Amino acid sequence: MTTVRARVTILVSSSVLSLGTVTGTASAVGLPDDPRPPVSASGASGPAASPQAAGAQAGRPATPPYVDPATKSTQPIYDYADALRESVYVDTDLDTDADGTNDVVAVDIVRPRETDLTGLRIPVIMDASPYYSCCGRGNESEKKTYDENGVIQKMPLFYDNYFVPRGYAVVGVDIVGTGRSTGCGDVGGKDEIDSVVAVIDWLNGRNTAHTADGHRVDASWSSGAVGMIGKSYDGTLANGVAATGVKGLKTIVPISAISSWYDYTRSGGVPYSDDYMPWLGGYVGHDTPACDAVRADLGDNDDDETGDYTAFWAERDYVKTASKLKASVFITHGLSDYNVQTNHFSQWWAALAKNKVPRKLWLGLEDHVDPFEFRRDAWVDELHDWFDYWLQGLQNGVMKEPMASIETAPDVWRDYKTWPAVNRSVPVPLSAGKLGALGKGTVTITDDPELTEDDIVDTPSEVIAGRQMFLSAPLPVPIRISGTPSVTLKIKADATTTPVTARLIEYGAAQRYSGIRRTDDSTCEGESVEYDDACYYTVEKLTAQTDHGIVSRGWIDAAHSTSLSKPKPLTPGKWSTVTVPLRAQDQVIPKGRVLGLAVTLSDTEWTSPNDTGATIDIDLAGSKLNLPVTSGRTPTAPTKVTPIDVDITTPTQRPDLHDPTN
């Protein structure tokens, strides 16, 4: 079944009747108005100078026809079926395949025909991706399609269907080494980022491009204001491009995006998988001897053997250069995402806050899922307002809304003025078997790589070899965990290093979110044509009755605890302090639940096998759980550990941490 949101019928210039979505007041929220004044399209900060302002300066009407002054929003007045579709090749100064010819970047464009007929200049919404040919985009894995002349027909996702009638151009970029672009990609490195920067430069008149038959083409229809959007790798590229400070990029909307490739492939020196970078490059890139050589270099330089953070990873660490950002940022991420884990959004968010970047955040319960799937109507409305403000210069109030919107239960959202709720964690002491009381003496763990997560969370009140479990008393009041927990352990090992794994668990019977499932229903967001419809299947959220839930997980190699780039081997038999960072979370733990902290060593389910067979002693008095909680009351230890029954009906399965089809 297909449903259509509220529609109006509009007569357009080609005499074709066009149906466009009418948007209402956005239900999502953002942060107070940026105190910095607007600047021109090629300037450094604030919303873009609007096309209407540019038109006024040129003697044209101050308000373009697609803007409704009463609602301060763009309206769908342009005929999508009559839109111009073109494919061009942007020049670069890269020669990544070493063939003696500079690489070109394939760029596909959908824009209103009026940009040619009337000289209308409009902003750009860009999705740069390596996936347009190999894997497809979105829940339905849409790929680009072309006509018999090689000109774009179908652009994946709904962006062009919805935004082109509203006075935007939508641009799909095949990054260097993928799709119809030439060259070889370097998986998140400078070459890929520069290939996208070259396109933004062309849109701002600072670079050249040509058609397939060699004719030069200018982007005279572009206002110069660009907004990047995309999920996973695409959103990662948006982060990386923004971190260059390129002029003309006004805003980015990274969805489930990587902020540091080091943290995507490993956790504190503990690898998730081996030889991932060359594998991914081969999966999305051109199959040529030249590109094989580039990917071999990736494997030679990734330091999988040591787990060290090197110059190779620094080049792919966008947090490190966040101070260069001139674009606003609207982040959305899933709190259950263990593909691109939640430390990516949290460390990126912290860097944005440090550099006073205008920003906004949506956190859903979901894993690696686009909010278009799980909160569609509100997402489309909010995205519309966001782009209207930052790319069209329309003062629609989107930046006066609260900063963060968080899903607290399936389809239940709450808005907050800021995130995280607390900036400092509260120390929760450990004692033998108990969480919340200061202990004395030591406990011991000997590595058991055969332990599964189900083994670890099961029978929490019993002694299991290879695991130390610390349990709280039932919570007397609800607590909100908002931020990044960690575990500090004073340890003495019999080896120079060992992985250390920590899991924060909440015990108690409840109906918990368990994933999504695609339905047979669909909704339409924008206008459709025969070869590119705007209709997409919806999803439904699933829940399951369970007796426990994982709040957060974390891993670190003990030798990398104090430095990722210069590991310090442990001295066997001597005490040292190791901190295990858990993944960022925002979750309310209800009254009556019991918190459990499980500490083990190697984890062959969630990370690449790297067990050392080590044994460690934990000094309880020097160890603690660091918990970002909003209430003044922290978990207390039980006077007596009461047995907790755990019935695992569905075995836990490690997610595909690196699924490129996502």
C-alpha positions as CSV (number, residue, x, y, z in Angstrom):
1,M,0.0,0.0,0.0
2,T,1.3,3.5,-0.8
3,T,0.2,6.5,1.1
4,V,0.9,10.1,0.1
5,R,1.4,13.0,2.5
6,A,-0.7,16.2,2.2
7,R,-0.5,17.5,-1.3
8,V,-1.2,20.6,-3.3
9,T,-1.6,20.8,-7.1
10,I,0.5,23.5,-8.7
11,L,0.5,24.6,-12.3
12,V,4.0,24.8,-13.7
13,S,5.5,26.4,-16.8
14,S,5.4,23.2,-18.9
15,S,1.7,22.8,-18.4
16,V,2.3,19.6,-16.4
17,L,0.4,19.3,-13.2
18,S,3.0,18.8,-10.4
19,L,2.3,17.3,-7.0
20,G,4.5,18.4,-4.1
21,T,4.6,17.7,-0.4
22,V,3.2,20.4,1.9
23,T,5.3,20.6,5.0
24,G,4.1,21.8,8.4
25,T,5.9,23.0,11.4
26,A,8.9,20.8,12.1
27,S,8.5,18.5,15.1
28,A,12.3,18.1,15.6
29,V,14.5,20.7,17.2
30,G,17.8,22.6,17.1
31,L,19.9,25.2,18.9
32,P,19.6,28.9,19.6
33,D,20.3,31.3,16.7
34,D,23.9,31.5,15.7
35,P,25.2,35.0,16.9
36,R,27.4,35.2,13.8
37,P,25.9,37.3,10.9
38,P,25.1,35.7,7.5
39,V,27.8,36.0,4.9
40,S,28.0,35.5,1.2
41,A,27.9,32.1,-0.5
42,S,31.7,31.9,-0.6
43,G,32.1,33.3,2.9
44,A,33.2,31.6,6.1
45,S,30.2,31.2,8.5
46,G,26.5,31.6,9.2
47,P,23.7,30.8,6.8
48,A,24.3,31.4,3.1
49,A,23.4,34.7,1.5
50,S,20.1,33.8,-0.1
51,P,19.6,33.6,-3.8
52,Q,16.9,36.3,-3.3
53,A,19.5,38.6,-1.8
54,A,21.8,38.0,-4.7
55,G,18.9,38.6,-7.1
56,A,18.1,41.9,-5.5
57,Q,21.7,43.0,-5.9
58,A,21.5,42.1,-9.6
59,G,18.3,44.0,-10.1
60,R,16.0,41.0,-10.0
61,P,13.0,40.5,-7.6
62,A,14.3,40.1,-4.0
63,T,12.1,37.0,-3.3
64,P,12.4,34.2,-5.9
65,P,9.1,32.6,-6.9
66,Y,9.8,29.3,-5.0
67,V,9.9,31.1,-1.6
68,D,6.7,31.7,0.4
69,P,7.4,34.8,2.5
70,A,4.5,34.1,4.9
71,T,5.8,30.6,5.9
72,K,9.5,31.5,5.2
73,S,9.9,28.2,3.3
74,T,10.6,27.0,-0.2
75,Q,7.6,25.6,-2.1
76,P,7.4,23.0,-4.8
77,I,6.6,25.2,-7.9
78,Y,9.0,23.7,-10.4
79,D,8.2,20.7,-12.5
80,Y,10.3,17.7,-11.6
81,A,9.5,15.9,-14.8
82,D,10.8,18.9,-16.8
83,A,14.0,19.3,-14.6
84,L,17.3,19.4,-16.3
85,R,19.5,16.3,-15.9
86,E,23.1,16.5,-16.8
87,S,26.3,14.6,-16.2
88,V,29.7,16.4,-16.1
89,Y,33.3,15.6,-15.3
90,V,35.1,17.9,-12.8
91,D,38.8,18.3,-13.2
92,T,41.3,17.7,-10.4
93,D,45.0,18.0,-9.9
94,L,45.1,14.3,-8.8
95,D,46.7,11.5,-10.7
96,T,45.9,8.6,-8.2
97,D,46.3,5.9,-10.8
98,A,49.7,7.2,-12.0
99,D,48.7,7.1,-15.7
100,G,50.0,10.6,-16.5
101,T,46.6,12.1,-16.8
102,N,44.8,14.0,-14.1
103,D,41.7,12.2,-12.6
104,V,38.2,13.5,-13.3
105,V,35.3,13.3,-10.9
106,A,31.9,12.3,-12.4
107,V,29.1,14.6,-11.2
108,D,25.4,14.0,-11.9
109,I,23.0,16.9,-11.5
110,V,19.2,17.4,-11.3
111,R,18.0,21.1,-11.3
112,P,15.0,23.1,-12.2
113,R,14.9,24.0,-15.9
114,E,14.2,27.6,-14.9
115,T,17.9,27.9,-13.9
116,D,18.6,28.0,-17.7
117,L,15.4,29.7,-18.8
118,T,15.5,32.7,-16.3
119,G,19.1,32.7,-15.0
120,L,17.9,31.5,-11.6
121,R,20.8,30.8,-9.3
122,I,20.1,28.1,-6.6
123,P,22.0,26.3,-3.9
124,V,23.1,22.6,-4.0
125,I,22.4,19.6,-1.9
126,M,25.2,17.1,-2.5
127,D,25.6,13.4,-1.7
128,A,29.1,12.3,-2.5
129,S,29.5,8.5,-2.4
130,P,31.6,5.5,-3.5
131,Y,28.4,3.4,-3.6
132,Y,26.4,4.6,-6.6
133,S,27.6,1.8,-8.8
134,C,28.7,-1.0,-6.5
135,C,26.1,-1.2,-3.8
136,G,23.3,1.3,-4.1
137,R,21.9,3.7,-1.5
138,G,19.2,3.6,1.0
139,N,17.0,0.8,2.3
140,E,16.2,-0.3,-1.2
141,S,19.8,-0.2,-2.5
142,E,19.1,2.3,-5.3
143,K,21.7,2.9,-8.0
144,K,22.2,5.7,-10.5
145,T,20.8,4.9,-13.9
146,Y,21.6,6.7,-17.2
147,D,19.9,7.3,-20.5
148,E,21.3,6.1,-23.9
149,N,23.6,9.2,-24.0
150,G,25.1,8.6,-20.5
151,V,23.1,11.4,-18.9
152,I,21.7,10.8,-15.4
153,Q,18.1,9.6,-15.2
154,K,17.5,8.1,-11.8
155,M,19.2,9.7,-8.8
156,P,19.0,7.5,-5.7
157,L,17.0,8.5,-2.7
158,F,14.3,11.1,-2.4
159,Y,16.4,14.3,-2.3
160,D,16.0,15.3,-5.9
161,N,12.3,14.4,-6.0
162,Y,11.6,16.6,-3.0
163,F,14.0,19.4,-3.2
164,V,14.4,20.2,-6.9
165,P,10.8,21.4,-7.2
166,R,11.6,23.7,-4.2
167,G,14.4,25.5,-5.9
168,Y,17.5,23.4,-5.2
169,A,19.9,21.4,-7.3
170,V,20.7,17.9,-6.2
171,V,24.2,16.6,-7.1
172,G,25.4,13.1,-6.8
173,V,29.2,12.7,-6.9
174,D,31.2,9.5,-7.7
175,I,34.3,10.1,-5.5
176,V,37.7,9.5,-7.1
177,G,38.3,5.8,-8.1
178,T,34.6,4.8,-8.1
179,G,31.6,4.8,-10.5
180,R,32.3,6.8,-13.6
181,S,35.2,8.8,-12.0
182,T,38.7,7.9,-12.9
183,G,41.6,7.2,-10.6
184,C,41.9,5.1,-7.4
185,G,40.4,5.9,-4.0
186,D,42.4,5.9,-0.8
187,V,39.5,5.0,1.6
188,G,38.9,8.2,3.6
189,G,42.2,9.7,2.8
190,K,43.2,13.1,1.3
191,D,42.6,12.0,-2.3
192,E,39.0,11.1,-1.8
193,I,38.3,14.3,0.3
194,D,40.1,16.5,-2.3
195,S,38.0,14.9,-5.1
196,V,34.9,16.2,-3.4
197,V,36.5,19.6,-2.7
198,A,37.2,19.9,-6.4
199,V,33.4,19.7,-7.1
200,I,32.6,22.3,-4.5
201,D,35.2,24.6,-6.1
202,W,33.6,24.1,-9.5
203,L,30.2,25.0,-8.0
204,N,31.8,28.2,-6.8
205,G,33.6,29.1,-10.0
206,R,37.1,28.1,-8.8
207,N,37.5,25.0,-10.9
208,T,36.7,23.6,-14.4
209,A,34.6,20.8,-15.7
210,H,33.6,19.3,-19.1
211,T,31.0,17.1,-20.7
212,A,31.7,13.6,-21.8
213,D,32.5,14.9,-25.3
214,G,35.0,17.4,-23.9
215,H,33.0,20.7,-24.0
216,R,33.7,23.0,-21.0
217,V,30.7,23.5,-18.7
218,D,30.3,26.1,-16.0
219,A,28.0,26.0,-13.0
220,S,26.6,29.4,-13.7
221,W,23.3,28.3,-12.2
222,S,24.8,27.6,-8.7
223,S,24.6,30.2,-6.0
224,G,27.7,28.7,-4.5
225,A,26.1,27.5,-1.3
226,V,26.5,23.8,-0.8
227,G,25.0,21.4,1.8
228,M,26.4,17.8,2.0
229,I,24.3,14.9,3.2
230,G,24.7,11.2,3.4
231,K,24.7,8.0,5.4
232,S,27.7,5.9,6.5
233,Y,30.6,6.4,4.0
234,D,28.7,9.3,2.4
235,G,28.3,11.1,5.7
236,T,31.9,10.3,6.5
237,L,32.9,12.2,3.4
238,A,30.8,15.1,4.5
239,N,32.7,15.2,7.8
240,G,36.0,15.0,6.0
241,V,35.3,17.7,3.5
242,A,33.9,20.0,6.1
243,A,37.1,19.5,8.1
244,T,39.1,21.1,5.3
245,G,37.2,24.4,5.7
246,V,36.4,24.6,2.0
247,K,34.6,27.8,1.1
248,G,31.0,27.4,-0.1
249,L,30.2,24.4,2.1
250,K,27.5,25.9,4.3
251,T,26.2,22.8,6.2
252,I,26.6,19.1,6.4
253,V,24.1,16.4,7.5
254,P,26.2,13.3,8.4
255,I,24.0,10.2,9.1
256,S,25.7,7.3,11.0
257,A,29.0,8.7,9.9
258,I,32.6,7.9,10.7
259,S,34.6,10.7,12.4
260,S,38.0,8.8,12.6
261,W,38.8,5.8,10.5
262,Y,41.2,4.6,13.2
263,D,38.2,4.3,15.5
264,Y,36.2,2.6,12.8
265,T,38.7,-0.2,12.3
266,R,39.8,-0.7,16.0
267,S,39.2,0.3,19.6
268,G,42.2,1.5,21.4
269,G,44.6,-0.8,19.6
270,V,42.2,-3.8,19.5
271,P,41.3,-4.5,15.9
272,Y,37.7,-5.3,14.8
273,S,39.0,-7.0,11.7
274,D,42.3,-7.3,9.7
275,D,43.2,-5.8,6.3
276,Y,39.9,-3.9,6.2
277,M,41.1,-0.8,4.4
278,P,42.4,-2.5,1.3
279,W,39.4,-4.8,1.3
280,L,36.9,-1.9,1.3
281,G,38.9,0.0,-1.3
282,G,38.6,-3.1,-3.6
283,Y,34.9,-3.5,-2.8
284,V,33.9,0.0,-4.0
285,G,36.7,0.9,-6.3
286,H,37.9,0.1,-9.8
287,D,39.4,-3.3,-10.6
288,T,42.7,-2.3,-12.2
289,P,46.3,-3.1,-11.6
290,A,47.0,0.5,-10.7
291,C,44.3,0.5,-8.1
292,D,45.4,-2.9,-6.8
293,A,48.8,-1.2,-6.1
294,V,47.1,1.7,-4.3
295,R,45.2,-0.8,-2.1
296,A,48.4,-2.7,-1.4
297,D,49.9,0.5,0.0
298,L,46.8,0.8,2.2
299,G,47.5,-2.6,3.6
300,D,51.2,-1.8,4.1
301,N,50.5,1.3,6.0
302,D,47.5,0.5,8.2
303,D,49.7,-0.9,11.1
304,D,47.3,-3.8,11.8
305,E,50.2,-5.6,13.4
306,T,50.7,-3.0,16.1
307,G,47.3,-1.3,16.4
308,D,49.1,2.0,16.6
309,Y,47.7,5.4,15.6
310,T,50.1,6.7,12.9
311,A,50.3,9.4,10.3
312,F,48.2,7.1,8.0
313,W,45.3,7.3,10.5
314,A,45.9,11.0,11.4
315,E,45.2,11.8,7.7
316,R,41.8,10.0,8.2
317,D,41.0,11.6,11.5
318,Y,38.6,14.4,10.9
319,V,38.2,15.2,14.6
320,K,41.8,16.4,14.6
321,T,41.1,19.2,12.1
322,A,37.6,20.1,13.3
323,S,38.9,23.6,14.1
324,K,38.8,24.3,10.3
325,L,35.0,23.8,10.1
326,K,33.0,26.7,8.7
327,A,29.9,24.7,8.0
328,S,27.0,24.0,10.4
329,V,26.4,20.3,11.3
330,F,23.2,18.3,11.8
331,I,24.2,14.9,13.1
332,T,21.9,11.9,13.4
333,H,23.0,8.5,14.8
334,G,21.6,5.3,16.2
335,L,22.3,4.5,19.8
336,S,22.4,0.8,18.9
337,D,24.9,1.3,16.0
338,Y,27.8,-1.1,16.2
339,N,28.8,-0.6,12.6
340,V,29.7,3.0,13.0
341,Q,29.7,3.0,16.7
342,T,28.5,5.8,18.9
343,N,31.9,7.1,19.8
344,H,32.1,8.5,16.3
345,F,29.2,11.0,16.8
346,S,30.2,11.8,20.4
347,Q,33.8,12.7,19.7
348,W,32.7,14.7,16.6
349,W,30.0,16.4,18.6
350,A,32.5,17.4,21.4
351,A,34.9,18.8,18.8
352,L,32.1,20.8,17.2
353,A,31.1,22.2,20.7
354,K,34.8,23.1,21.4
355,N,34.9,25.1,18.2
356,K,31.5,26.7,18.6
357,V,30.1,25.2,15.4
358,P,26.4,25.6,15.0
359,R,25.0,22.1,15.4
360,K,22.0,19.9,16.0
361,L,21.7,16.2,17.0
362,W,19.1,13.4,16.6
363,L,19.8,10.1,18.5
364,G,17.5,7.2,17.7
365,L,17.3,3.8,19.3
366,E,18.1,2.2,16.0
367,D,21.4,0.7,14.7
368,H,22.8,1.7,11.3
369,V,19.6,3.2,10.0
370,D,18.7,6.5,8.2
371,P,16.0,8.5,10.0
372,F,14.2,8.6,6.7
373,E,13.3,5.0,7.6
374,F,12.3,5.4,11.2
375,R,11.0,9.0,11.6
376,R,10.2,9.8,8.0
377,D,7.7,12.7,8.2
378,A,9.5,14.6,10.9
379,W,12.8,14.0,9.2
380,V,11.7,15.3,5.9
381,D,10.2,18.4,7.5
382,E,13.2,19.1,9.6
383,L,15.6,18.6,6.8
384,H,13.6,21.0,4.7
385,D,13.8,23.7,7.4
386,W,17.5,23.0,7.9
387,F,18.4,23.4,4.3
388,D,16.1,26.4,3.8
389,Y,17.9,28.2,6.7
390,W,21.5,27.3,5.9
391,L,21.3,27.3,2.1
392,Q,18.5,29.7,1.2
393,G,19.0,32.1,4.1
394,L,15.3,31.9,5.3
395,Q,14.9,32.9,8.9
396,N,12.4,30.1,9.7
397,G,13.3,29.6,13.4
398,V,14.9,26.2,13.0
399,M,17.9,27.4,15.0
400,K,15.8,28.5,17.9
401,E,14.6,25.0,18.7
402,P,16.3,22.8,21.3
403,M,19.6,21.3,20.3
404,A,19.0,17.5,20.7
405,S,16.1,15.2,20.0
406,I,16.4,11.7,21.5
407,E,14.3,8.6,21.1
408,T,13.6,7.3,24.6
409,A,11.3,4.4,23.7
410,P,10.2,3.2,20.2
411,D,8.7,6.2,18.4
412,V,8.8,8.3,21.6
413,W,11.1,11.3,21.3
414,R,12.1,13.9,23.8
415,D,13.8,17.2,23.1
416,Y,16.7,18.6,25.2
417,K,18.5,21.9,25.3
418,T,21.9,20.3,25.0
419,W,23.8,17.1,24.8
420,P,25.3,15.3,26.7
421,A,23.2,16.0,29.8
422,V,26.3,16.0,32.0
423,N,29.9,16.8,31.2
424,R,31.5,14.9,34.1
425,S,31.1,11.3,35.0
426,V,30.4,10.2,38.5
427,P,32.8,7.5,40.0
428,V,31.0,4.3,41.0
429,P,33.4,2.2,43.2
430,L,33.8,-1.6,42.9
431,S,34.0,-4.3,45.5
432,A,34.1,-8.1,45.0
433,G,31.0,-8.9,43.0
434,K,29.4,-5.6,43.9
435,L,28.9,-2.2,42.1
436,G,28.6,0.9,44.2
437,A,30.8,0.1,47.3
438,L,34.5,0.7,47.8
439,G,36.2,-2.6,48.0
440,K,39.5,-3.9,49.3
441,G,41.9,-6.6,48.0
442,T,42.0,-8.0,44.5
443,V,40.1,-10.1,42.0
444,T,41.6,-12.1,39.2
445,I,40.7,-12.7,35.5
446,T,42.4,-15.3,33.3
447,D,41.7,-14.8,29.6
448,D,39.1,-17.2,28.2
449,P,38.6,-16.5,24.5
450,E,35.9,-19.1,24.3
451,L,33.5,-17.0,26.4
452,T,30.7,-15.6,24.3
453,E,28.6,-12.5,25.2
454,D,25.8,-14.7,26.2
455,D,28.1,-16.6,28.5
456,I,29.3,-13.3,30.0
457,V,25.8,-11.8,30.7
458,D,24.3,-15.1,31.9
459,T,24.1,-16.1,35.6
460,P,25.5,-12.7,36.7
461,S,25.4,-13.6,40.4
462,E,27.6,-16.7,39.9
463,V,31.3,-17.0,39.6
464,I,32.4,-17.7,36.0
465,A,36.1,-18.3,35.1
466,G,37.3,-15.6,32.8
467,R,34.7,-13.0,33.9
468,Q,34.4,-10.6,36.8
469,M,30.8,-9.3,37.3
470,F,30.0,-6.4,39.6
471,L,26.3,-5.9,40.4
472,S,24.4,-3.0,41.9
473,A,21.4,-3.0,44.2
474,P,18.0,-2.4,42.5
475,L,17.9,1.2,41.5
476,P,15.8,3.2,44.0
477,V,15.0,5.8,41.3
478,P,15.4,6.0,37.6
479,I,18.8,7.2,36.3
480,R,19.6,8.8,32.9
481,I,23.0,7.8,31.5
482,S,23.9,10.5,29.0
483,G,27.4,10.7,27.6
484,T,30.3,8.3,27.5
485,P,30.9,5.8,30.3
486,S,34.3,4.3,31.0
487,V,35.9,1.8,33.4
488,T,39.2,2.6,35.2
489,L,41.0,-0.5,36.4
490,K,44.2,-0.8,38.4
491,I,45.7,-4.0,37.1
492,K,48.8,-6.2,37.5
493,A,49.3,-8.5,34.5
494,D,51.6,-11.5,33.8
495,A,52.1,-10.3,30.2
496,T,53.3,-7.1,28.5
497,T,49.8,-6.4,27.2
498,T,46.3,-7.9,26.9
499,P,42.9,-6.8,25.6
500,V,40.5,-5.6,28.2
501,T,36.7,-5.7,27.5
502,A,33.9,-4.2,29.5
503,R,30.1,-4.4,29.2
504,L,27.6,-2.3,31.1
505,I,24.3,-4.3,31.4
506,E,20.9,-3.6,32.9
507,Y,19.0,-6.5,34.3
508,G,15.2,-6.6,34.7
509,A,12.3,-8.0,32.6
510,A,11.0,-5.5,30.1
511,Q,9.8,-5.0,26.5
512,R,13.0,-3.7,24.7
513,Y,13.6,-2.4,21.2
514,S,15.0,-5.2,19.1
515,G,15.3,-3.8,15.5
516,I,13.3,-2.8,12.5
517,R,11.5,-4.7,9.7
518,R,10.5,-3.4,6.3
519,T,6.8,-3.4,5.6
520,D,4.8,-3.7,2.4
521,D,3.6,-0.1,2.7
522,S,5.2,2.9,1.2
523,T,5.0,6.7,1.3
524,C,5.9,9.2,-1.3
525,E,8.2,12.2,-0.5
526,G,8.2,14.5,-3.5
527,E,7.4,14.1,-7.2
528,S,7.7,11.0,-9.3
529,V,8.4,10.2,-12.9
530,E,8.4,6.9,-14.7
531,Y,12.2,6.3,-14.2
532,D,12.5,7.9,-10.7
533,D,9.7,7.6,-8.2
534,A,9.7,9.2,-4.8
535,C,8.0,6.3,-3.0
536,Y,9.8,4.2,-0.4
537,Y,8.8,1.3,1.8
538,T,8.3,2.1,5.5
539,V,9.7,0.1,8.4
540,E,8.2,-1.0,11.7
541,K,10.0,-1.2,14.9
542,L,10.3,-4.5,16.7
543,T,10.4,-5.1,20.5
544,A,11.0,-8.3,22.5
545,Q,10.4,-9.3,26.0
546,T,13.9,-9.8,27.6
547,D,15.4,-9.9,31.0
548,H,18.5,-7.8,30.3
549,G,19.8,-5.2,27.9
550,I,23.4,-4.1,26.9
551,V,23.8,-0.5,27.8
552,S,27.3,-0.1,26.3
553,R,30.4,-2.1,25.4
554,G,34.1,-1.1,25.2
555,W,37.5,-2.5,24.4
556,I,41.2,-1.5,24.8
557,D,44.6,-2.9,24.4
558,A,46.2,-2.4,27.8
559,A,49.5,-1.2,26.3
560,H,47.6,1.5,24.4
561,S,45.7,2.8,27.4
562,T,47.9,5.9,27.8
563,S,48.8,6.5,24.2
564,L,47.5,5.2,20.9
565,S,50.5,6.3,18.9
566,K,53.2,5.3,21.4
567,P,52.1,2.2,23.3
568,K,53.7,1.5,26.6
569,P,54.0,-2.3,27.3
570,L,53.0,-3.4,30.8
571,T,55.7,-4.5,33.2
572,P,54.6,-8.0,34.3
573,G,54.1,-8.1,38.0
574,K,53.8,-4.3,38.4
575,W,50.6,-2.3,38.9
576,S,49.4,0.1,36.1
577,T,46.1,1.8,35.4
578,V,44.0,1.1,32.3
579,T,40.9,2.9,31.3
580,V,38.4,1.2,29.0
581,P,36.2,3.7,27.1
582,L,32.7,2.5,26.6
583,R,30.4,3.6,23.8
584,A,28.4,6.8,24.2
585,Q,24.8,6.3,25.2
586,D,21.7,8.2,26.2
587,Q,19.3,5.9,28.1
588,V,17.0,6.1,31.1
589,I,17.4,3.0,33.3
590,P,14.1,2.6,35.2
591,K,13.7,2.2,38.9
592,G,14.2,-1.4,40.1
593,R,16.7,-2.4,37.5
594,V,20.1,-3.8,38.5
595,L,23.2,-2.6,36.8
596,G,26.0,-5.0,36.0
597,L,29.5,-4.3,35.0
598,A,31.2,-7.3,33.3
599,V,35.0,-7.3,32.8
600,T,36.7,-9.9,30.6
601,L,39.9,-9.9,28.5
602,S,39.9,-10.9,24.8
603,D,36.6,-10.8,22.8
604,T,36.6,-13.0,19.8
605,E,33.0,-12.3,18.9
606,W,33.1,-8.5,18.6
607,T,36.8,-8.0,17.7
608,S,39.4,-9.8,15.7
609,P,40.9,-12.7,17.7
610,N,43.9,-11.2,19.6
611,D,44.0,-13.2,22.9
612,T,47.3,-13.3,24.8
613,G,46.3,-15.9,27.4
614,A,47.1,-13.3,30.1
615,T,46.0,-13.2,33.7
616,I,45.4,-10.0,35.5
617,D,44.7,-9.0,39.1
618,I,42.4,-6.0,39.6
619,D,43.0,-3.8,42.7
620,L,39.4,-3.0,43.7
621,A,40.3,0.1,45.7
622,G,42.0,1.6,42.7
623,S,39.2,0.7,40.2
624,K,35.8,2.3,39.3
625,L,33.1,2.7,36.8
626,N,32.8,6.2,35.5
627,L,29.1,6.9,34.8
628,P,27.6,10.0,33.2
629,V,24.3,10.2,35.2
630,T,22.0,13.1,35.5
631,S,20.6,12.3,39.0
632,G,22.5,13.0,42.1
633,R,22.1,9.3,43.2
634,T,24.4,6.7,41.8
635,P,24.0,3.0,41.9
636,T,24.6,1.5,45.4
637,A,25.9,-2.0,46.2
638,P,23.5,-4.7,47.5
639,T,23.9,-5.9,51.0
640,K,23.6,-9.3,49.6
641,V,23.9,-10.4,45.9
642,T,20.6,-11.9,45.0
643,P,20.6,-14.5,42.2
644,I,19.3,-13.0,38.9
645,D,17.7,-15.4,36.4
646,V,18.7,-14.8,32.8
647,D,16.8,-16.6,30.0
648,I,18.6,-16.1,26.6
649,T,16.0,-17.0,24.1
650,T,17.8,-15.5,21.1
651,P,21.6,-15.9,21.0
652,T,23.5,-12.7,20.6
653,Q,25.1,-12.4,17.2
654,R,27.9,-10.0,16.3
655,P,26.7,-7.5,13.8
656,D,28.5,-7.2,10.5
657,L,30.6,-4.3,11.7
658,H,31.7,-3.4,8.2
659,D,28.8,-3.9,5.9
660,P,29.5,-1.7,2.9
661,T,26.0,-2.0,1.6
662,N,24.8,0.2,4.4
